[in-house]
Amino acid sequence: MTGRPGGGVAAKAFPVARSEARLLVPALMFIALVVAAVASLGTPLITSVATSFHVSLGSAQWTLTVALLSGAVATPVLGRLGAGPHRRATILATLAVVVAGSALTVLPLPFAWLLAGRAAQGVGLGLTALMMGVARDHLPEERSAAVIALISVVSIIGAGVGYPLAALLAELGGVRAAYGLGLVVTAAALLTAWRSMPEAPEGRSAHVDVAGAVVLAAALLLVLFLAGERNLWSRHLAVAAGLAVVAVVLLRVWAVIELRSTTPLVDVRAVRHPAVAGANLAMFVGGIGMYLLLTLITRYAQTPHGAGYGFGLTTFVAGLVLVPFSVLGFVAGKLTPRVRTRIADPLLLAGSAVVVGGGFALFAAARSDLAELFAAMGVLGFGVGGFSAAMPGVILAVTPKSETSSAMSFNYVVRSVGYSLGSAIGGLILTAGTGPGHLFPDDSAYTTAALVGIGAMAITTLTSLALARRRSSETTP
């Protein structure tokens, strides 16, 4: 990554023929959707895993956490490899790892092997940025911008696709059947990539900063562990705070390593570019808010009537609540490239953050009817879709083509951490609102969490507006 615009890149790109482009675009979309959906399979299956493998819910939760962790670690590494001459081989090898992991989740093996398989599946999350790099290198500029926006969107709505399908299969055939879905679609993604992925343009090189990758992995492990272990904060605050300090120190050490490296995993100097830094800050805070509302609505929908609120939905029916999220998210992704011709990307970020904030307000004010939850989820999906579609434009406007994968990979690491913290913050607020001897939080705890989410989206909106003002001042003669 550098501060230069994409047009100033020396490396020569090789656009594919029009007929090949027609095949390439759906392939990119399909692969991005598959890796996102497969990584999210752990969410609806946590209870089923705990029952089937006779482990605690906390242990079963790691089937989701380990996928997020491996994805967060693999993303910058794959982003750097994808910036080099072996991008096609990197994509195929990564999908082969995901397929192997999917096989481990299906085979009748002990719980530890299931975790290993989920970790391998999570590695696929790093492919989203590589799909963007392929699109930017091999499609015409206007076409690539629209495709990149949609890739960003489908990487979000994949959870809405995988959740209900996995829940239905788990109810019909057990947890192995649900994970079998992952094996089928990842094998199809590998075949699709083998047939459609072009070679990277010539004249590029890429070296992985191994030391930086190890330190970053350790720091992210602590961050995601602290985000997932809510009981640690409530029962052992001093230990949790100490680990948080260690995580901050490790991130600082990682930054120093990257600054001194001639082949950094992430170009930290470029990350400090105001446009990139602002976009990543907006992604981090916005990610906290977006995932917070997603978890609030799904948990509220499954709360039994005996708690005095909620709808007592089964896992599968609760998954259907995500359908408006996915549908309107995709609609927003399709509309955003057209709107970008009239409205700058930072303003689109701000507007989308306001829409998500509106989803929080709707949930806080009206949730007594199931239709209201569907409406709030639809508003959330539309806001998240617009936000995700506009984000690449902010970052790639100051990024050369050769660094597309690396630049976007760091943004997705930030997003993963934001999502994890959003889930943790929601859990902490609801735990604090659960009275002694009660299994479920008070209804007012959901309102409190929604107000926190509105605050997060307000910060995201202000950050995006600051980006818009800076871009306006830079383009004004």
Buried (B, 14 or more C-beta within 10 A) or exposed (E): BBBEEBEEBEBEBEBBEEEEBEBBBEBBBBBBBBBBBBBBBBBBBBBBBBEBBEBEEEBBBBBBBBBBBBBBBBBBBBBBBBBBBBBBBBBBBBBBBBBBBBBBBBEEEEBEBBBBBBBBBBBBBBBBBBBBBBBBBBBEEEBBBBBBBBBBBBBBBBBBBBBBBBBBBBBEEBBBBBBBBBBEBBBBBBEBBEEBBBEBBEEBEBBBBEBBBEBBBBBBBBBBBBBBBBEBBEEEEEEBEEBBEBBEEBBEBBBEBBEEBEEBBBBBEBBEBBBBBBBBBBBBBBBBBBBBBBBBBBBBBBBEEEBEBBBEBEBBBBBBBBBBBBBBBBBBBBBBBEBBEEBBBBBBBBBBBBBBBBBBBBBBEEBEEEEBBBBBBBBBBBBBBBBBBBBBBBBBBBBBBBBBBBBBBBBBBBBBBBBBBBBBBBBBBBBEBEEEEEEBBBBEBBBBBBEBBBBBBBBBBBBBBBBBEBBEEEEEE
